[in-house]
Amino acid sequence: MNDLAHNSFPVDGVVFAWGMNSSGKNYEIPLDEITEKLDDPEQSMWLHLNLSHSQVQRWLDKTNLVPERVVEMIREGVTRSRLERIEKLDDCLLMVMNDFHQEFGFKEGEATLGTLWAILTPRLMISLRNKPLNTTDKLRADLRAGQLHPHSAIELFHELIDLRAEYLRTLLIGLSEKMDDLEEMLLKGRDIPEHENLGRIRIHCSRLRRQFAPELVALHRLQKHLPYWFSAQDKARLSDDVDLLSFLVQDISNLYDRAKVLQDEQAAHVAEFNARNLQVLSIMTVIFLPMTLLTGIMGMNMEDLPGLKGSFYEVMMLMVAAGSLVYIGLKYKKII
């Protein structure tokens, strides 16, 4: 990977380019100077590219900056969470990460997930995405505002992981506050206004857990096979990243369980409410049953029916026999 073929760099597909060095100097690289900076061995860089751009796709096929194996994985459209060492190339690390789409007008707590490809070498980080993503946009905004001063591409990678974790933590805090409000309403005996809210929270937590739990496992695997160019400080910071992601994944699971318990409690309250209503109806039926029976019997007019004149007691016996047969049948079927 020392021979870097990047003469035809896809300027039109570049979203952002940032340069940094060991002295802490940070600056945005003009697009027409990217090729020159790539040739500087003392220069660390971050290139953020639009993977949906055709020029970027053609450049990936030709450049020596990105290993062929990595290009094949990107071309195949890897979408599952994965973070692993490229075994045959000790100076390259591929990350397929989950990130949140940069969307406007979406409801709080309903951010959708996208895929971010990141290729990390000792002095270069290349990130690729199909649609705008929250973390990368926030990272470049912080760099432009002078809030971050990374010294290397590896340090910039850690900043990317931290920003994504912070956004996920903010999202979970919002969901937790919603859960607190719903639990308080239920404890006070009030009905939850929208029962489907709990269902949406459960589904959202399930999706987050399904996406980030495998990534946590991959990070643990990465810790056991770190590239040689990871310093002791980088290893310690990666360990902190793993601990934070473990806490967030556990928090997602806790929110899912809380939503499930709350849904069960709401269902129990609804069942109890229906049972009380049925009990009232049953009591009213029992109260009016003798009246209904008397009016039914006294309202029978058998005087004009052929063969039934003066047969009041015979009809009563038939009614008692019919009722007894129904009762015996219900007992036989073990219904009562």
C-alpha positions as CSV (number, residue, x, y, z in Angstrom):
1,M,0.0,0.0,0.0
2,N,3.0,2.3,-0.3
3,D,2.3,2.9,-4.0
4,L,-0.7,5.2,-3.9
5,A,-2.6,5.4,-7.1
6,H,-4.9,8.4,-6.8
7,N,-4.1,10.6,-9.8
8,S,-7.8,10.7,-10.9
9,F,-9.2,11.6,-7.5
10,P,-13.0,12.1,-7.7
11,V,-13.3,15.7,-6.6
12,D,-17.1,15.7,-7.4
13,G,-17.7,12.9,-5.0
14,V,-15.9,14.4,-2.0
15,V,-18.2,15.6,0.8
16,F,-15.4,16.8,3.1
17,A,-11.6,16.7,3.4
18,W,-9.7,17.5,6.5
19,G,-6.0,17.5,7.3
20,M,-4.1,17.2,10.6
21,N,-0.6,16.5,11.8
22,S,1.1,15.5,15.0
23,S,1.6,19.1,16.1
24,G,-2.2,19.5,16.4
25,K,-2.6,21.7,13.3
26,N,-6.1,21.1,11.7
27,Y,-7.5,22.6,8.6
28,E,-10.0,21.9,5.8
29,I,-8.3,20.8,2.6
30,P,-9.4,22.4,-0.6
31,L,-10.6,19.9,-3.1
32,D,-7.9,20.7,-5.7
33,E,-5.2,20.0,-3.1
34,I,-6.3,16.5,-2.0
35,T,-4.0,14.6,-4.3
36,E,-1.0,16.7,-3.2
37,K,-1.8,16.1,0.5
38,L,-2.2,12.4,-0.1
39,D,1.4,12.3,-1.3
40,D,2.7,13.9,1.9
41,P,3.8,11.1,4.3
42,E,3.7,13.5,7.3
43,Q,0.0,14.4,6.7
44,S,-2.9,12.7,8.2
45,M,-6.3,13.1,6.5
46,W,-10.0,12.4,6.7
47,L,-11.8,11.9,3.4
48,H,-15.6,11.8,3.5
49,L,-17.0,10.5,0.2
50,N,-20.4,10.1,-1.3
51,L,-20.6,6.4,-2.2
52,S,-23.7,6.9,-4.4
53,H,-21.6,9.1,-6.7
54,S,-20.4,7.2,-9.8
55,Q,-17.0,8.8,-9.8
56,V,-16.3,7.6,-6.3
57,Q,-17.3,4.1,-7.3
58,R,-14.9,4.1,-10.3
59,W,-12.1,5.6,-8.1
60,L,-12.5,2.8,-5.6
61,D,-12.0,0.2,-8.3
62,K,-8.7,1.9,-9.4
63,T,-7.0,3.3,-6.3
64,N,-4.4,1.5,-4.2
65,L,-5.4,3.4,-1.1
66,V,-8.2,0.9,-0.5
67,P,-7.5,-2.8,-0.6
68,E,-9.3,-4.8,-3.2
69,R,-10.9,-7.0,-0.6
70,V,-12.4,-4.0,1.0
71,V,-13.6,-2.6,-2.3
72,E,-15.4,-5.9,-3.0
73,M,-17.2,-5.8,0.3
74,I,-18.3,-2.3,-0.3
75,R,-19.4,-3.1,-3.8
76,E,-21.5,-6.0,-2.5
77,G,-23.3,-3.6,-0.2
78,V,-22.4,-4.9,3.2
79,T,-25.2,-3.7,5.5
80,R,-24.8,-5.8,8.6
81,S,-22.9,-4.4,11.6
82,R,-19.3,-5.5,11.3
83,L,-16.0,-4.2,12.6
84,E,-13.0,-6.4,11.8
85,R,-9.4,-6.5,11.0
86,I,-8.4,-7.1,7.4
87,E,-6.3,-10.1,8.1
88,K,-4.0,-10.0,5.0
89,L,-3.3,-6.3,5.3
90,D,-1.9,-5.2,8.7
91,D,-2.1,-1.5,7.9
92,C,-5.8,-1.3,7.1
93,L,-9.0,-1.6,9.2
94,L,-12.5,-1.8,7.7
95,M,-15.5,-0.7,9.8
96,V,-19.1,-1.1,8.7
97,M,-21.0,0.9,11.3
98,N,-24.5,1.9,12.1
99,D,-25.3,5.6,12.0
100,F,-28.4,7.8,12.1
101,H,-29.7,9.4,8.9
102,Q,-29.6,13.2,8.9
103,E,-33.3,13.9,8.4
104,F,-35.5,16.9,9.0
105,G,-39.0,16.8,10.4
106,F,-38.8,13.3,11.8
107,K,-40.5,12.6,15.2
108,E,-38.3,12.6,18.2
109,G,-37.1,9.0,19.1
110,E,-37.8,7.7,15.6
111,A,-34.5,8.4,13.8
112,T,-33.7,5.8,11.1
113,L,-30.4,4.0,10.8
114,G,-28.1,4.1,7.9
115,T,-24.7,2.4,7.0
116,L,-21.3,4.1,7.3
117,W,-18.3,2.5,5.8
118,A,-15.0,3.6,7.3
119,I,-11.5,2.6,6.2
120,L,-8.7,3.4,8.7
121,T,-5.0,3.4,8.1
122,P,-2.2,4.9,10.3
123,R,-2.5,8.3,8.5
124,L,-5.8,8.2,6.6
125,M,-9.5,7.7,7.4
126,I,-11.9,7.3,4.4
127,S,-15.6,7.3,5.3
128,L,-18.3,6.5,2.7
129,R,-22.0,6.8,2.9
130,N,-25.0,6.8,0.5
131,K,-27.1,9.3,2.3
132,P,-26.2,12.1,4.8
133,L,-25.6,10.7,8.2
134,N,-25.8,12.5,11.6
135,T,-22.5,11.6,13.1
136,T,-20.3,12.5,10.1
137,D,-22.1,15.8,9.6
138,K,-21.7,16.6,13.3
139,L,-18.0,15.7,13.2
140,R,-17.2,18.0,10.3
141,A,-19.3,20.8,11.9
142,D,-17.3,20.5,15.1
143,L,-14.0,20.4,13.2
144,R,-14.9,23.6,11.2
145,A,-16.0,25.3,14.5
146,G,-12.6,24.5,16.1
147,Q,-14.2,22.3,18.9
148,L,-12.0,19.3,18.0
149,H,-8.2,19.2,17.4
150,P,-7.3,15.6,16.5
151,H,-3.6,14.8,15.9
152,S,-4.1,11.7,13.8
153,A,-6.7,9.7,11.8
154,I,-7.0,7.2,14.6
155,E,-7.8,10.0,17.1
156,L,-10.4,11.3,14.6
157,F,-11.9,7.8,14.4
158,H,-12.4,7.8,18.2
159,E,-14.1,11.2,18.0
160,L,-16.5,9.7,15.4
161,I,-17.3,6.8,17.7
162,D,-17.8,9.2,20.7
163,L,-20.2,11.5,18.7
164,R,-22.3,8.6,17.6
165,A,-22.5,7.3,21.1
166,E,-23.5,10.7,22.4
167,Y,-26.3,10.9,19.8
168,L,-27.5,7.4,20.7
169,R,-27.4,8.4,24.4
170,T,-29.5,11.5,23.7
171,L,-32.0,9.4,21.8
172,L,-32.3,6.9,24.6
173,I,-32.7,9.7,27.2
174,G,-35.7,11.0,25.1
175,L,-37.2,7.5,25.0
176,S,-36.6,7.0,28.7
177,E,-38.4,10.3,29.5
178,K,-41.4,9.2,27.5
179,M,-41.4,6.0,29.4
180,D,-41.3,7.8,32.7
181,D,-44.3,10.0,31.7
182,L,-46.3,6.9,30.7
183,E,-45.4,5.0,33.8
184,E,-46.5,8.0,36.0
185,M,-49.8,8.2,34.2
186,L,-50.4,4.5,34.7
187,L,-49.5,4.7,38.4
188,K,-52.0,7.5,38.8
189,G,-54.7,5.3,37.3
190,R,-55.0,7.3,34.1
191,D,-55.4,5.8,30.7
192,I,-52.4,6.1,28.4
193,P,-53.7,8.3,25.5
194,E,-52.1,6.4,22.7
195,H,-51.6,2.7,23.4
196,E,-49.6,2.3,20.2
197,N,-46.9,4.6,21.6
198,L,-45.6,1.7,23.7
199,G,-45.6,-0.6,20.7
200,R,-43.6,2.0,18.7
201,I,-41.1,2.3,21.6
202,R,-40.7,-1.5,21.8
203,I,-40.1,-1.8,18.0
204,H,-37.6,1.1,18.0
205,C,-35.7,-0.4,20.9
206,S,-35.7,-3.8,19.2
207,R,-34.3,-2.3,16.0
208,L,-31.6,-0.5,17.9
209,R,-30.6,-3.6,19.9
210,R,-30.6,-5.7,16.7
211,Q,-28.2,-3.2,15.0
212,F,-25.8,-2.3,17.9
213,A,-25.5,-5.6,19.8
214,P,-23.6,-7.3,16.9
215,E,-21.4,-4.2,16.6
216,L,-20.5,-4.5,20.3
217,V,-19.5,-8.1,19.8
218,A,-17.3,-7.1,16.8
219,L,-15.6,-4.4,18.9
220,H,-14.8,-7.0,21.5
221,R,-13.3,-9.2,18.8
222,L,-11.3,-6.2,17.5
223,Q,-9.8,-5.6,20.9
224,K,-8.2,-9.1,20.7
225,H,-6.7,-8.5,17.3
226,L,-5.7,-4.8,17.2
227,P,-3.4,-3.5,14.4
228,Y,0.2,-2.9,15.4
229,W,-0.1,0.8,14.8
230,F,-2.6,1.2,17.7
231,S,-0.8,2.9,20.5
232,A,-1.4,2.2,24.2
233,Q,-3.5,5.3,24.4
234,D,-5.5,4.2,21.4
235,K,-6.1,0.8,23.0
236,A,-7.3,2.5,26.2
237,R,-9.6,4.8,24.4
238,L,-11.0,1.9,22.4
239,S,-11.7,0.1,25.7
240,D,-13.6,3.2,26.8
241,D,-15.6,3.1,23.6
242,V,-16.5,-0.5,24.1
243,D,-17.6,0.1,27.7
244,L,-19.8,3.0,26.7
245,L,-21.4,1.0,23.9
246,S,-22.0,-1.9,26.3
247,F,-23.8,0.5,28.7
248,L,-25.9,1.9,25.8
249,V,-26.8,-1.5,24.5
250,Q,-27.8,-2.6,28.0
251,D,-29.9,0.7,28.3
252,I,-31.6,-0.2,25.1
253,S,-32.5,-3.7,26.5
254,N,-33.8,-2.1,29.7
255,L,-36.0,0.3,27.8
256,Y,-37.4,-2.6,25.8
257,D,-38.2,-4.5,28.9
258,R,-39.8,-1.4,30.5
259,A,-42.0,-0.9,27.5
260,K,-43.0,-4.6,27.6
261,V,-43.9,-4.5,31.3
262,L,-45.8,-1.2,30.8
263,Q,-47.7,-2.7,27.9
264,D,-48.6,-5.8,30.0
265,E,-49.7,-3.5,32.8
266,Q,-51.8,-1.4,30.4
267,A,-53.4,-4.6,29.0
268,A,-54.1,-5.8,32.6
269,H,-55.8,-2.4,33.3
270,V,-57.9,-2.7,30.2
271,A,-58.9,-6.3,31.1
272,E,-59.8,-5.3,34.7
273,F,-61.9,-2.4,33.3
274,N,-63.7,-4.8,31.0
275,A,-64.2,-7.3,33.8
276,R,-65.8,-4.6,36.0
277,N,-68.1,-3.6,33.2
278,L,-69.1,-7.2,32.6
279,Q,-69.6,-7.7,36.3
280,V,-72.0,-4.7,36.4
281,L,-73.9,-6.2,33.4
282,S,-74.1,-9.6,35.1
283,I,-75.5,-8.1,38.3
284,M,-78.1,-6.1,36.4
285,T,-79.0,-9.3,34.5
286,V,-79.4,-11.2,37.8
287,I,-81.5,-8.4,39.3
288,F,-83.9,-8.3,36.3
289,L,-84.0,-12.1,35.7
290,P,-86.9,-12.8,38.2
291,M,-88.8,-9.9,36.8
292,T,-88.2,-11.2,33.2
293,L,-89.2,-14.7,34.2
294,L,-92.4,-13.5,35.9
295,T,-93.5,-11.3,33.0
296,G,-92.7,-14.1,30.6
297,I,-94.8,-16.6,32.4
298,M,-97.7,-14.3,33.3
299,G,-97.7,-13.0,29.7
300,M,-98.4,-16.4,28.2
301,N,-101.8,-16.7,26.7
302,M,-102.6,-20.4,26.2
303,E,-106.4,-20.1,26.4
304,D,-107.0,-19.9,22.6
305,L,-104.3,-22.5,21.6
306,P,-105.7,-25.9,20.5
307,G,-105.2,-28.6,23.1
308,L,-103.7,-26.2,25.7
309,K,-106.8,-25.0,27.4
310,G,-106.3,-25.3,31.2
311,S,-102.8,-26.8,30.7
312,F,-100.8,-24.1,32.6
313,Y,-99.1,-26.7,34.9
314,E,-98.2,-29.0,32.0
315,V,-96.4,-26.1,30.2
316,M,-94.5,-25.3,33.4
317,M,-93.3,-28.9,33.7
318,L,-92.1,-28.8,30.1
319,M,-90.2,-25.6,30.8
320,V,-88.6,-27.1,33.9
321,A,-87.6,-30.3,32.0
322,A,-86.1,-28.2,29.2
323,G,-84.1,-26.2,31.6
324,S,-82.9,-29.3,33.4
325,L,-81.8,-30.9,30.2
326,V,-79.7,-27.8,29.3
327,Y,-78.2,-27.8,32.7
328,I,-77.2,-31.5,32.6
329,G,-75.7,-30.9,29.1
330,L,-73.6,-28.0,30.3
331,K,-72.4,-30.1,33.3
332,Y,-71.6,-33.0,31.0
333,K,-69.5,-30.7,28.7
334,K,-67.8,-29.3,31.8
335,I,-68.9,-25.8,30.8
336,I,-70.3,-25.1,34.3
